[in-house]
Amino acid sequence: MSREAPYAGLDPERVLDAVDTAGHAPDGRLLALPSYENRVYQVGLDAGGFVVAKF
């Protein structure tokens, strides 16, 4: 039985869209951070700096 992982559809575009929907304007920079169970990304912002998004 082959079941697709729930995060299989989590691509860079979806990560950036989620950050934008949360009220931040991403500038396109995206860095995957190490995590044992979650998908964690550092996302650069247009205003400078970054946010960390955890899925």
Phi, psi and omega in degrees: 000125181249111177249134180284135179297146183300337181263007183299328181271007182275091180257171182306321180297319179292323177297312180297321177297320180296319179295318178297317179297330179283359175102010178248147180258101181287148180260004177103345177284133184214127180230121176286130180255151181291138178202140183289314186244336186253171170254119186235133183227142169263123185242123177288148182245149177303324183281000184099158181078200182203166170235159175251124180251129182239129180241000000 
